[in-house]
Amino acid sequence: MSNIKDSIDGKLWSRLTKEEQEDLLQSDIEAEDPKNLISNSIIQKKTRLCIQIQNILIEMFGGNTHTIKLAFQNFVMYKY
């Protein structure tokens, strides 16, 4: 990640504030720490659950995609 500062282009990096740059670098460091990672099996379980919930919402609300999206977002917000 720190290579971003050294890239030839660097336009995006230079548009970030100093605080945004520091946050991004800190996020990259934290992402490497195993205690901050979620296991693949947990992600798979949550994904299967979300698909099941989404399918139930589709059955309940038919083709009303706006209502389905709102209901699903609310579920995810409060469940996780």
PDB file with SEQRES, HELIX, SHEET and CRYST1 records, atoms N, CA, C and O in Angstrom:
SEQRES   1 A   80  MET SER ASN ILE LYS ASP SER ILE ASP GLY LYS LEU TRP          
SEQRES   2 A   80  SER ARG LEU THR LYS GLU GLU GLN GLU ASP LEU LEU GLN          
SEQRES   3 A   80  SER ASP ILE GLU ALA GLU ASP PRO LYS ASN LEU ILE SER          
SEQRES   4 A   80  ASN SER ILE ILE GLN LYS LYS THR ARG LEU CYS ILE GLN          
SEQRES   5 A   80  ILE GLN ASN ILE LEU ILE GLU MET PHE GLY GLY ASN THR          
SEQRES   6 A   80  HIS THR ILE LYS LEU ALA PHE GLN ASN PHE VAL MET TYR          
SEQRES   7 A   80  LYS TYR                                                      
HELIX    1 AA1 ASN A    3  ASP A    6  1                                   4    
HELIX    2 AA2 LYS A   11  ARG A   15  1                                   5    
HELIX    3 AA3 LYS A   18  ALA A   31  1                                  14    
HELIX    4 AA4 PRO A   34  ASN A   36  5                                   3    
HELIX    5 AA5 ASN A   40  PHE A   61  1                                  22    
HELIX    6 AA6 THR A   65  LYS A   79  1                                  15    
CRYST1    1.000    1.000    1.000  90.00  90.00  90.00 P 1           1          
ATOM      1  N   MET A   1       0.820  -1.193   0.000  1.00  0.00           N  
ATOM      2  CA  MET A   1       0.000   0.000   0.000  1.00  0.00           C  
ATOM      3  C   MET A   1       0.862   1.254   0.000  1.00  0.00           C  
ATOM      4  O   MET A   1       0.528   2.222  -0.683  1.00  0.00           O  
ATOM      5  N   SER A   2       1.933   1.262   0.728  1.00  0.00           N  
ATOM      6  CA  SER A   2       2.773   2.451   0.784  1.00  0.00           C  
ATOM      7  C   SER A   2       3.402   2.759  -0.570  1.00  0.00           C  
ATOM      8  O   SER A   2       3.918   3.858  -0.774  1.00  0.00           O  
ATOM      9  N   ASN A   3       3.365   1.799  -1.501  1.00  0.00           N  
ATOM     10  CA  ASN A   3       3.864   2.046  -2.846  1.00  0.00           C  
ATOM     11  C   ASN A   3       3.017   3.071  -3.581  1.00  0.00           C  
ATOM     12  O   ASN A   3       3.467   3.649  -4.570  1.00  0.00           O  
ATOM     13  N   ILE A   4       1.814   3.301  -3.119  1.00  0.00           N  
ATOM     14  CA  ILE A   4       0.938   4.281  -3.759  1.00  0.00           C  
ATOM     15  C   ILE A   4       1.607   5.646  -3.774  1.00  0.00           C  
ATOM     16  O   ILE A   4       1.562   6.361  -4.775  1.00  0.00           O  
ATOM     17  N   LYS A   5       2.230   6.002  -2.648  1.00  0.00           N  
ATOM     18  CA  LYS A   5       2.889   7.307  -2.570  1.00  0.00           C  
ATOM     19  C   LYS A   5       4.002   7.430  -3.598  1.00  0.00           C  
ATOM     20  O   LYS A   5       4.289   8.516  -4.100  1.00  0.00           O  
ATOM     21  N   ASP A   6       4.621   6.300  -3.902  1.00  0.00           N  
ATOM     22  CA  ASP A   6       5.777   6.321  -4.777  1.00  0.00           C  
ATOM     23  C   ASP A   6       5.430   6.095  -6.243  1.00  0.00           C  
ATOM     24  O   ASP A   6       6.313   6.124  -7.100  1.00  0.00           O  
ATOM     25  N   SER A   7       4.144   5.867  -6.540  1.00  0.00           N  
ATOM     26  CA  SER A   7       3.788   5.582  -7.924  1.00  0.00           C  
ATOM     27  C   SER A   7       3.996   6.806  -8.799  1.00  0.00           C  
ATOM     28  O   SER A   7       3.959   7.943  -8.327  1.00  0.00           O  
ATOM     29  N   ILE A   8       4.215   6.553 -10.078  1.00  0.00           N  
ATOM     30  CA  ILE A   8       4.467   7.641 -11.020  1.00  0.00           C  
ATOM     31  C   ILE A   8       3.240   8.539 -11.132  1.00  0.00           C  
ATOM     32  O   ILE A   8       3.356   9.765 -11.126  1.00  0.00           O  
ATOM     33  N   ASP A   9       2.055   7.917 -11.234  1.00  0.00           N  
ATOM     34  CA  ASP A   9       0.828   8.684 -11.413  1.00  0.00           C  
ATOM     35  C   ASP A   9       0.461   9.376 -10.107  1.00  0.00           C  
ATOM     36  O   ASP A   9       0.529  10.602 -10.023  1.00  0.00           O  
ATOM     37  N   GLY A  10       0.079   8.622  -9.100  1.00  0.00           N  
ATOM     38  CA  GLY A  10      -0.183   9.141  -7.768  1.00  0.00           C  
ATOM     39  C   GLY A  10      -1.243  10.225  -7.666  1.00  0.00           C  
ATOM     40  O   GLY A  10      -1.331  10.903  -6.642  1.00  0.00           O  
ATOM     41  N   LYS A  11      -2.047  10.400  -8.704  1.00  0.00           N  
ATOM     42  CA  LYS A  11      -3.041  11.478  -8.691  1.00  0.00           C  
ATOM     43  C   LYS A  11      -4.080  11.273  -7.597  1.00  0.00           C  
ATOM     44  O   LYS A  11      -4.420  12.213  -6.879  1.00  0.00           O  
ATOM     45  N   LEU A  12      -4.576  10.073  -7.468  1.00  0.00           N  
ATOM     46  CA  LEU A  12      -5.585   9.810  -6.447  1.00  0.00           C  
ATOM     47  C   LEU A  12      -4.996  10.024  -5.058  1.00  0.00           C  
ATOM     48  O   LEU A  12      -5.607  10.681  -4.215  1.00  0.00           O  
ATOM     49  N   TRP A  13      -3.819   9.475  -4.822  1.00  0.00           N  
ATOM     50  CA  TRP A  13      -3.168   9.607  -3.511  1.00  0.00           C  
ATOM     51  C   TRP A  13      -2.966  11.080  -3.160  1.00  0.00           C  
ATOM     52  O   TRP A  13      -3.198  11.484  -2.021  1.00  0.00           O  
ATOM     53  N   SER A  14      -2.542  11.871  -4.119  1.00  0.00           N  
ATOM     54  CA  SER A  14      -2.260  13.281  -3.842  1.00  0.00           C  
ATOM     55  C   SER A  14      -3.539  14.082  -3.597  1.00  0.00           C  
ATOM     56  O   SER A  14      -3.484  15.161  -3.008  1.00  0.00           O  
ATOM     57  N   ARG A  15      -4.681  13.571  -4.038  1.00  0.00           N  
ATOM     58  CA  ARG A  15      -5.949  14.265  -3.792  1.00  0.00           C  
ATOM     59  C   ARG A  15      -6.496  13.988  -2.398  1.00  0.00           C  
ATOM     60  O   ARG A  15      -7.379  14.705  -1.926  1.00  0.00           O  
ATOM     61  N   LEU A  16      -5.982  12.957  -1.736  1.00  0.00           N  
ATOM     62  CA  LEU A  16      -6.435  12.638  -0.384  1.00  0.00           C  
ATOM     63  C   LEU A  16      -5.807  13.607   0.616  1.00  0.00           C  
ATOM     64  O   LEU A  16      -4.690  14.087   0.428  1.00  0.00           O  
ATOM     65  N   THR A  17      -6.556  13.878   1.679  1.00  0.00           N  
ATOM     66  CA  THR A  17      -5.985  14.696   2.752  1.00  0.00           C  
ATOM     67  C   THR A  17      -4.946  13.861   3.498  1.00  0.00           C  
ATOM     68  O   THR A  17      -4.892  12.641   3.349  1.00  0.00           O  
ATOM     69  N   LYS A  18      -4.142  14.518   4.283  1.00  0.00           N  
ATOM     70  CA  LYS A  18      -3.137  13.816   5.083  1.00  0.00           C  
ATOM     71  C   LYS A  18      -3.818  12.791   5.995  1.00  0.00           C  
ATOM     72  O   LYS A  18      -3.328  11.672   6.148  1.00  0.00           O  
ATOM     73  N   GLU A  19      -4.952  13.177   6.601  1.00  0.00           N  
ATOM     74  CA  GLU A  19      -5.690  12.276   7.489  1.00  0.00           C  
ATOM     75  C   GLU A  19      -6.212  11.058   6.718  1.00  0.00           C  
ATOM     76  O   GLU A  19      -6.137   9.935   7.216  1.00  0.00           O  
ATOM     77  N   GLU A  20      -6.737  11.271   5.514  1.00  0.00           N  
ATOM     78  CA  GLU A  20      -7.233  10.154   4.695  1.00  0.00           C  
ATOM     79  C   GLU A  20      -6.091   9.216   4.312  1.00  0.00           C  
ATOM     80  O   GLU A  20      -6.255   7.996   4.318  1.00  0.00           O  
ATOM     81  N   GLN A  21      -4.958   9.777   3.986  1.00  0.00           N  
ATOM     82  CA  GLN A  21      -3.795   8.955   3.653  1.00  0.00           C  
ATOM     83  C   GLN A  21      -3.376   8.098   4.841  1.00  0.00           C  
ATOM     84  O   GLN A  21      -3.114   6.904   4.693  1.00  0.00           O  
ATOM     85  N   GLU A  22      -3.316   8.709   6.012  1.00  0.00           N  
ATOM     86  CA  GLU A  22      -2.923   7.977   7.226  1.00  0.00           C  
ATOM     87  C   GLU A  22      -3.942   6.889   7.563  1.00  0.00           C  
ATOM     88  O   GLU A  22      -3.566   5.784   7.953  1.00  0.00           O  
ATOM     89  N   ASP A  23      -5.244   7.204   7.411  1.00  0.00           N  
ATOM     90  CA  ASP A  23      -6.292   6.205   7.669  1.00  0.00           C  
ATOM     91  C   ASP A  23      -6.168   5.024   6.719  1.00  0.00           C  
ATOM     92  O   ASP A  23      -6.311   3.872   7.127  1.00  0.00           O  
ATOM     93  N   LEU A  24      -5.905   5.313   5.462  1.00  0.00           N  
ATOM     94  CA  LEU A  24      -5.769   4.249   4.461  1.00  0.00           C  
ATOM     95  C   LEU A  24      -4.558   3.366   4.760  1.00  0.00           C  
ATOM     96  O   LEU A  24      -4.648   2.142   4.666  1.00  0.00           O  
ATOM     97  N   LEU A  25      -3.448   3.966   5.114  1.00  0.00           N  
ATOM     98  CA  LEU A  25      -2.256   3.195   5.462  1.00  0.00           C  
ATOM     99  C   LEU A  25      -2.492   2.361   6.724  1.00  0.00           C  
ATOM    100  O   LEU A  25      -2.063   1.209   6.799  1.00  0.00           O  
ATOM    101  N   GLN A  26      -3.177   2.947   7.720  1.00  0.00           N  
ATOM    102  CA  GLN A  26      -3.484   2.211   8.952  1.00  0.00           C  
ATOM    103  C   GLN A  26      -4.416   1.043   8.663  1.00  0.00           C  
ATOM    104  O   GLN A  26      -4.248  -0.036   9.230  1.00  0.00           O  
ATOM    105  N   SER A  27      -5.392   1.245   7.792  1.00  0.00           N  
ATOM    106  CA  SER A  27      -6.316   0.166   7.409  1.00  0.00           C  
ATOM    107  C   SER A  27      -5.565  -0.988   6.763  1.00  0.00           C  
ATOM    108  O   SER A  27      -5.872  -2.154   7.010  1.00  0.00           O  
ATOM    109  N   ASP A  28      -4.591  -0.663   5.943  1.00  0.00           N  
ATOM    110  CA  ASP A  28      -3.797  -1.702   5.284  1.00  0.00           C  
ATOM    111  C   ASP A  28      -3.003  -2.504   6.306  1.00  0.00           C  
ATOM    112  O   ASP A  28      -2.895  -3.725   6.187  1.00  0.00           O  
ATOM    113  N   ILE A  29      -2.450  -1.835   7.300  1.00  0.00           N  
ATOM    114  CA  ILE A  29      -1.694  -2.515   8.362  1.00  0.00           C  
ATOM    115  C   ILE A  29      -2.624  -3.420   9.166  1.00  0.00           C  
ATOM    116  O   ILE A  29      -2.290  -4.571   9.448  1.00  0.00           O  
ATOM    117  N   GLU A  30      -3.794  -2.892   9.534  1.00  0.00           N  
ATOM    118  CA  GLU A  30      -4.748  -3.668  10.330  1.00  0.00           C  
ATOM    119  C   GLU A  30      -5.302  -4.860   9.561  1.00  0.00           C  
ATOM    120  O   GLU A  30      -5.634  -5.883  10.159  1.00  0.00           O  
ATOM    121  N   ALA A  31      -5.403  -4.737   8.253  1.00  0.00           N  
ATOM    122  CA  ALA A  31      -5.936  -5.828   7.425  1.00  0.00           C  
ATOM    123  C   ALA A  31      -5.007  -7.043   7.417  1.00  0.00           C  
ATOM    124  O   ALA A  31      -5.443  -8.157   7.129  1.00  0.00           O  
ATOM    125  N   GLU A  32      -3.753  -6.831   7.729  1.00  0.00           N  
ATOM    126  CA  GLU A  32      -2.788  -7.935   7.758  1.00  0.00           C  
ATOM    127  C   GLU A  32      -2.802  -8.692   9.084  1.00  0.00           C  
ATOM    128  O   GLU A  32      -2.243  -9.785   9.176  1.00  0.00           O  
ATOM    129  N   ASP A  33      -3.429  -8.128  10.103  1.00  0.00           N  
ATOM    130  CA  ASP A  33      -3.459  -8.743  11.427  1.00  0.00           C  
ATOM    131  C   ASP A  33      -4.528  -9.836  11.467  1.00  0.00           C  
ATOM    132  O   ASP A  33      -5.704  -9.546  11.249  1.00  0.00           O  
ATOM    133  N   PRO A  34      -4.148 -11.078  11.738  1.00  0.00           N  
ATOM    134  CA  PRO A  34      -5.110 -12.198  11.740  1.00  0.00           C  
ATOM    135  C   PRO A  34      -6.306 -11.996  12.671  1.00  0.00           C  
ATOM    136  O   PRO A  34      -7.389 -12.512  12.391  1.00  0.00           O  
ATOM    137  N   LYS A  35      -6.137 -11.267  13.757  1.00  0.00           N  
ATOM    138  CA  LYS A  35      -7.263 -11.072  14.676  1.00  0.00           C  
ATOM    139  C   LYS A  35      -8.358 -10.202  14.058  1.00  0.00           C  
ATOM    140  O   LYS A  35      -9.488 -10.193  14.545  1.00  0.00           O  
ATOM    141  N   ASN A  36      -8.034  -9.477  12.999  1.00  0.00           N  
ATOM    142  CA  ASN A  36      -9.020  -8.631  12.321  1.00  0.00           C  
ATOM    143  C   ASN A  36      -9.690  -9.330  11.140  1.00  0.00           C  
ATOM    144  O   ASN A  36     -10.547  -8.749  10.475  1.00  0.00           O  
ATOM    145  N   LEU A  37      -9.305 -10.557  10.884  1.00  0.00           N  
ATOM    146  CA  LEU A  37      -9.844 -11.277   9.737  1.00  0.00           C  
ATOM    147  C   LEU A  37     -11.028 -12.147  10.136  1.00  0.00           C  
ATOM    148  O   LEU A  37     -11.102 -12.631  11.266  1.00  0.00           O  
ATOM    149  N   ILE A  38     -11.952 -12.342   9.199  1.00  0.00           N  
ATOM    150  CA  ILE A  38     -13.101 -13.219   9.397  1.00  0.00           C  
ATOM    151  C   ILE A  38     -12.850 -14.476   8.574  1.00  0.00           C  
ATOM    152  O   ILE A  38     -12.467 -14.397   7.406  1.00  0.00           O  
ATOM    153  N   SER A  39     -13.067 -15.628   9.186  1.00  0.00           N  
ATOM    154  CA  SER A  39     -12.781 -16.879   8.488  1.00  0.00           C  
ATOM    155  C   SER A  39     -13.688 -17.052   7.276  1.00  0.00           C  
ATOM    156  O   SER A  39     -14.808 -16.544   7.242  1.00  0.00           O  
ATOM    157  N   ASN A  40     -13.189 -17.771   6.296  1.00  0.00           N  
ATOM    158  CA  ASN A  40     -13.932 -18.037   5.073  1.00  0.00           C  
ATOM    159  C   ASN A  40     -15.225 -18.790   5.370  1.00  0.00           C  
ATOM    160  O   ASN A  40     -16.248 -18.530   4.737  1.00  0.00           O  
ATOM    161  N   SER A  41     -15.191 -19.723   6.328  1.00  0.00           N  
ATOM    162  CA  SER A  41     -16.397 -20.493   6.640  1.00  0.00           C  
ATOM    163  C   SER A  41     -17.500 -19.591   7.198  1.00  0.00           C  
ATOM    164  O   SER A  41     -18.673 -19.799   6.890  1.00  0.00           O  
ATOM    165  N   ILE A  42     -17.148 -18.607   8.002  1.00  0.00           N  
ATOM    166  CA  ILE A  42     -18.147 -17.674   8.538  1.00  0.00           C  
ATOM    167  C   ILE A  42     -18.735 -16.830   7.404  1.00  0.00           C  
ATOM    168  O   ILE A  42     -19.946 -16.612   7.353  1.00  0.00           O  
ATOM    169  N   ILE A  43     -17.889 -16.364   6.511  1.00  0.00           N  
ATOM    170  CA  ILE A  43     -18.365 -15.585   5.369  1.00  0.00           C  
ATOM    171  C   ILE A  43     -19.305 -16.424   4.503  1.00  0.00           C  
ATOM    172  O   ILE A  43     -20.331 -15.926   4.039  1.00  0.00           O  
ATOM    173  N   GLN A  44     -18.958 -17.700   4.282  1.00  0.00           N  
ATOM    174  CA  GLN A  44     -19.819 -18.582   3.489  1.00  0.00           C  
ATOM    175  C   GLN A  44     -21.175 -18.776   4.161  1.00  0.00           C  
ATOM    176  O   GLN A  44     -22.208 -18.738   3.492  1.00  0.00           O  
ATOM    177  N   LYS A  45     -21.180 -18.982   5.475  1.00  0.00           N  
ATOM    178  CA  LYS A  45     -22.438 -19.158   6.202  1.00  0.00           C  
ATOM    179  C   LYS A  45     -23.304 -17.904   6.110  1.00  0.00           C  
ATOM    180  O   LYS A  45     -24.509 -17.990   5.873  1.00  0.00           O  
ATOM    181  N   LYS A  46     -22.684 -16.743   6.299  1.00  0.00           N  
ATOM    182  CA  LYS A  46     -23.439 -15.490   6.230  1.00  0.00           C  
ATOM    183  C   LYS A  46     -23.970 -15.255   4.820  1.00  0.00           C  
ATOM    184  O   LYS A  46     -25.081 -14.754   4.645  1.00  0.00           O  
ATOM    185  N   THR A  47     -23.181 -15.616   3.824  1.00  0.00           N  
ATOM    186  CA  THR A  47     -23.622 -15.452   2.440  1.00  0.00           C  
ATOM    187  C   THR A  47     -24.817 -16.344   2.148  1.00  0.00           C  
ATOM    188  O   THR A  47     -25.786 -15.904   1.529  1.00  0.00           O  
ATOM    189  N   ARG A  48     -24.755 -17.607   2.593  1.00  0.00           N  
ATOM    190  CA  ARG A  48     -25.895 -18.520   2.387  1.00  0.00           C  
ATOM    191  C   ARG A  48     -27.138 -18.000   3.085  1.00  0.00           C  
ATOM    192  O   ARG A  48     -28.234 -18.057   2.528  1.00  0.00           O  
ATOM    193  N   LEU A  49     -26.977 -17.490   4.303  1.00  0.00           N  
ATOM    194  CA  LEU A  49     -28.109 -16.939   5.034  1.00  0.00           C  
ATOM    195  C   LEU A  49     -28.705 -15.739   4.303  1.00  0.00           C  
ATOM    196  O   LEU A  49     -29.925 -15.621   4.185  1.00  0.00           O  
ATOM    197  N   CYS A  50     -27.852 -14.861   3.819  1.00  0.00           N  
ATOM    198  CA  CYS A  50     -28.333 -13.684   3.091  1.00  0.00           C  
ATOM    199  C   CYS A  50     -29.088 -14.077   1.825  1.00  0.00           C  
ATOM    200  O   CYS A  50     -30.106 -13.470   1.494  1.00  0.00           O  
ATOM    201  N   ILE A  51     -28.599 -15.075   1.130  1.00  0.00           N  
ATOM    202  CA  ILE A  51     -29.290 -15.550  -0.081  1.00  0.00           C  
ATOM    203  C   ILE A  51     -30.651 -16.134   0.279  1.00  0.00           C  
ATOM    204  O   ILE A  51     -31.636 -15.901  -0.422  1.00  0.00           O  
ATOM    205  N   GLN A  52     -30.705 -16.893   1.373  1.00  0.00           N  
ATOM    206  CA  GLN A  52     -31.990 -17.449   1.812  1.00  0.00           C  
ATOM    207  C   GLN A  52     -32.969 -16.330   2.167  1.00  0.00           C  
ATOM    208  O   GLN A  52     -34.132 -16.372   1.764  1.00  0.00           O  
ATOM    209  N   ILE A  53     -32.512 -15.348   2.908  1.00  0.00           N  
ATOM    210  CA  ILE A  53     -33.367 -14.218   3.286  1.00  0.00           C  
ATOM    211  C   ILE A  53     -33.837 -13.466   2.045  1.00  0.00           C  
ATOM    212  O   ILE A  53     -35.006 -13.096   1.932  1.00  0.00           O  
ATOM    213  N   GLN A  54     -32.923 -13.251   1.133  1.00  0.00           N  
ATOM    214  CA  GLN A  54     -33.271 -12.545  -0.100  1.00  0.00           C  
ATOM    215  C   GLN A  54     -34.347 -13.313  -0.876  1.00  0.00           C  
ATOM    216  O   GLN A  54     -35.284 -12.706  -1.396  1.00  0.00           O  
ATOM    217  N   ASN A  55     -34.222 -14.624  -0.955  1.00  0.00           N  
ATOM    218  CA  ASN A  55     -35.215 -15.433  -1.659  1.00  0.00           C  
ATOM    219  C   ASN A  55     -36.577 -15.377  -0.970  1.00  0.00           C  
ATOM    220  O   ASN A  55     -37.611 -15.337  -1.637  1.00  0.00           O  
ATOM    221  N   ILE A  56     -36.577 -15.376   0.356  1.00  0.00           N  
ATOM    222  CA  ILE A  56     -37.842 -15.251   1.099  1.00  0.00           C  
ATOM    223  C   ILE A  56     -38.488 -13.897   0.809  1.00  0.00           C  
ATOM    224  O   ILE A  56     -39.698 -13.814   0.603  1.00  0.00           O  
ATOM    225  N   LEU A  57     -37.682 -12.844   0.793  1.00  0.00           N  
ATOM    226  CA  LEU A  57     -38.213 -11.514   0.511  1.00  0.00           C  
ATOM    227  C   LEU A  57     -38.767 -11.423  -0.904  1.00  0.00           C  
ATOM    228  O   LEU A  57     -39.778 -10.761  -1.135  1.00  0.00           O  
ATOM    229  N   ILE A  58     -38.114 -12.080  -1.843  1.00  0.00           N  
ATOM    230  CA  ILE A  58     -38.608 -12.093  -3.221  1.00  0.00           C  
ATOM    231  C   ILE A  58     -39.971 -12.766  -3.276  1.00  0.00           C  
ATOM    232  O   ILE A  58     -40.874 -12.296  -3.968  1.00  0.00           O  
ATOM    233  N   GLU A  59     -40.119 -13.869  -2.545  1.00  0.00           N  
ATOM    234  CA  GLU A  59     -41.413 -14.557  -2.496  1.00  0.00           C  
ATOM    235  C   GLU A  59     -42.474 -13.667  -1.849  1.00  0.00           C  
ATOM    236  O   GLU A  59     -43.615 -13.621  -2.307  1.00  0.00           O  
ATOM    237  N   MET A  60     -42.099 -12.971  -0.798  1.00  0.00           N  
ATOM    238  CA  MET A  60     -43.062 -12.135  -0.073  1.00  0.00           C  
ATOM    239  C   MET A  60     -43.508 -10.920  -0.879  1.00  0.00           C  
ATOM    240  O   MET A  60     -44.692 -10.584  -0.899  1.00  0.00           O  
ATOM    241  N   PHE A  61     -42.554 -10.260  -1.546  1.00  0.00           N  
ATOM    242  CA  PHE A  61     -42.842  -8.990  -2.205  1.00  0.00           C  
ATOM    243  C   PHE A  61     -42.902  -9.091  -3.722  1.00  0.00           C  
ATOM    244  O   PHE A  61     -43.036  -8.071  -4.399  1.00  0.00           O  
ATOM    245  N   GLY A  62     -42.807 -10.282  -4.264  1.00  0.00           N  
ATOM    246  CA  GLY A  62     -42.904 -10.445  -5.715  1.00  0.00           C  
ATOM    247  C   GLY A  62     -41.803  -9.702  -6.428  1.00  0.00           C  
ATOM    248  O   GLY A  62     -40.634  -9.799  -6.056  1.00  0.00           O  
ATOM    249  N   GLY A  63     -42.167  -8.972  -7.438  1.00  0.00           N  
ATOM    250  CA  GLY A  63     -41.177  -8.286  -8.273  1.00  0.00           C  
ATOM    251  C   GLY A  63     -40.850  -6.884  -7.828  1.00  0.00           C  
ATOM    252  O   GLY A  63     -40.163  -6.161  -8.549  1.00  0.00           O  
ATOM    253  N   ASN A  64     -41.317  -6.474  -6.667  1.00  0.00           N  
ATOM    254  CA  ASN A  64     -41.060  -5.114  -6.204  1.00  0.00           C  
ATOM    255  C   ASN A  64     -39.633  -5.016  -5.664  1.00  0.00           C  
ATOM    256  O   ASN A  64     -39.398  -5.157  -4.463  1.00  0.00           O  
ATOM    257  N   THR A  65     -38.693  -4.773  -6.566  1.00  0.00           N  
ATOM    258  CA  THR A  65     -37.268  -4.795  -6.192  1.00  0.00           C  
ATOM    259  C   THR A  65     -36.913  -3.707  -5.187  1.00  0.00           C  
ATOM    260  O   THR A  65     -36.038  -3.912  -4.345  1.00  0.00           O  
ATOM    261  N   HIS A  66     -37.566  -2.567  -5.258  1.00  0.00           N  
ATOM    262  CA  HIS A  66     -37.263  -1.484  -4.311  1.00  0.00           C  
ATOM    263  C   HIS A  66     -37.594  -1.920  -2.882  1.00  0.00           C  
ATOM    264  O   HIS A  66     -36.796  -1.715  -1.967  1.00  0.00           O  
ATOM    265  N   THR A  67     -38.767  -2.518  -2.694  1.00  0.00           N  
ATOM    266  CA  THR A  67     -39.183  -2.988  -1.365  1.00  0.00           C  
ATOM    267  C   THR A  67     -38.262  -4.097  -0.880  1.00  0.00           C  
ATOM    268  O   THR A  67     -37.902  -4.139   0.297  1.00  0.00           O  
ATOM    269  N   ILE A  68     -37.881  -4.994  -1.780  1.00  0.00           N  
ATOM    270  CA  ILE A  68     -36.978  -6.092  -1.419  1.00  0.00           C  
ATOM    271  C   ILE A  68     -35.636  -5.538  -0.955  1.00  0.00           C  
ATOM    272  O   ILE A  68     -35.101  -5.973   0.065  1.00  0.00           O  
ATOM    273  N   LYS A  69     -35.095  -4.587  -1.696  1.00  0.00           N  
ATOM    274  CA  LYS A  69     -33.802  -3.997  -1.324  1.00  0.00           C  
ATOM    275  C   LYS A  69     -33.877  -3.334   0.045  1.00  0.00           C  
ATOM    276  O   LYS A  69     -32.984  -3.510   0.874  1.00  0.00           O  
ATOM    277  N   LEU A  70     -34.944  -2.570   0.284  1.00  0.00           N  
ATOM    278  CA  LEU A  70     -35.086  -1.897   1.581  1.00  0.00           C  
ATOM    279  C   LEU A  70     -35.210  -2.901   2.718  1.00  0.00           C  
ATOM    280  O   LEU A  70     -34.568  -2.752   3.757  1.00  0.00           O  
ATOM    281  N   ALA A  71     -36.036  -3.925   2.519  1.00  0.00           N  
ATOM    282  CA  ALA A  71     -36.224  -4.933   3.563  1.00  0.00           C  
ATOM    283  C   ALA A  71     -34.913  -5.664   3.838  1.00  0.00           C  
ATOM    284  O   ALA A  71     -34.577  -5.922   4.994  1.00  0.00           O  
ATOM    285  N   PHE A  72     -34.185  -5.993   2.797  1.00  0.00           N  
ATOM    286  CA  PHE A  72     -32.925  -6.715   2.953  1.00  0.00           C  
ATOM    287  C   PHE A  72     -31.887  -5.841   3.656  1.00  0.00           C  
ATOM    288  O   PHE A  72     -31.173  -6.315   4.539  1.00  0.00           O  
ATOM    289  N   GLN A  73     -31.802  -4.579   3.269  1.00  0.00           N  
ATOM    290  CA  GLN A  73     -30.853  -3.663   3.908  1.00  0.00           C  
ATOM    291  C   GLN A  73     -31.166  -3.515   5.392  1.00  0.00           C  
ATOM    292  O   GLN A  73     -30.263  -3.506   6.227  1.00  0.00           O  
ATOM    293  N   ASN A  74     -32.445  -3.402   5.710  1.00  0.00           N  
ATOM    294  CA  ASN A  74     -32.828  -3.299   7.122  1.00  0.00           C  
ATOM    295  C   ASN A  74     -32.472  -4.553   7.894  1.00  0.00           C  
ATOM    296  O   ASN A  74     -32.008  -4.474   9.031  1.00  0.00           O  
ATOM    297  N   PHE A  75     -32.685  -5.706   7.289  1.00  0.00           N  
ATOM    298  CA  PHE A  75     -32.332  -6.960   7.938  1.00  0.00           C  
ATOM    299  C   PHE A  75     -30.834  -7.035   8.214  1.00  0.00           C  
ATOM    300  O   PHE A  75     -30.413  -7.367   9.322  1.00  0.00           O  
ATOM    301  N   VAL A  76     -30.042  -6.725   7.205  1.00  0.00           N  
ATOM    302  CA  VAL A  76     -28.585  -6.794   7.338  1.00  0.00           C  
ATOM    303  C   VAL A  76     -28.100  -5.787   8.370  1.00  0.00           C  
ATOM    304  O   VAL A  76     -27.214  -6.094   9.169  1.00  0.00           O  
ATOM    305  N   MET A  77     -28.670  -4.594   8.361  1.00  0.00           N  
ATOM    306  CA  MET A  77     -28.248  -3.560   9.303  1.00  0.00           C  
ATOM    307  C   MET A  77     -28.461  -3.994  10.747  1.00  0.00           C  
ATOM    308  O   MET A  77     -27.602  -3.764  11.598  1.00  0.00           O  
ATOM    309  N   TYR A  78     -29.587  -4.614  11.024  1.00  0.00           N  
ATOM    310  CA  TYR A  78     -29.898  -4.974  12.408  1.00  0.00           C  
ATOM    311  C   TYR A  78     -29.383  -6.348  12.797  1.00  0.00           C  
ATOM    312  O   TYR A  78     -29.163  -6.605  13.981  1.00  0.00           O  
ATOM    313  N   LYS A  79     -29.187  -7.228  11.839  1.00  0.00           N  
ATOM    314  CA  LYS A  79     -28.741  -8.586  12.138  1.00  0.00           C  
ATOM    315  C   LYS A  79     -27.239  -8.624  12.366  1.00  0.00           C  
ATOM    316  O   LYS A  79     -26.769  -9.326  13.262  1.00  0.00           O  
ATOM    317  N   TYR A  80     -26.487  -7.889  11.580  1.00  0.00           N  
ATOM    318  CA  TYR A  80     -25.029  -7.939  11.654  1.00  0.00           C  
ATOM    319  C   TYR A  80     -24.513  -6.651  12.197  1.00  0.00           C  
ATOM    320  O   TYR A  80     -23.302  -6.483  12.342  1.00  0.00           O  
TER     321      TYR A  80                                                      
END                                                                             
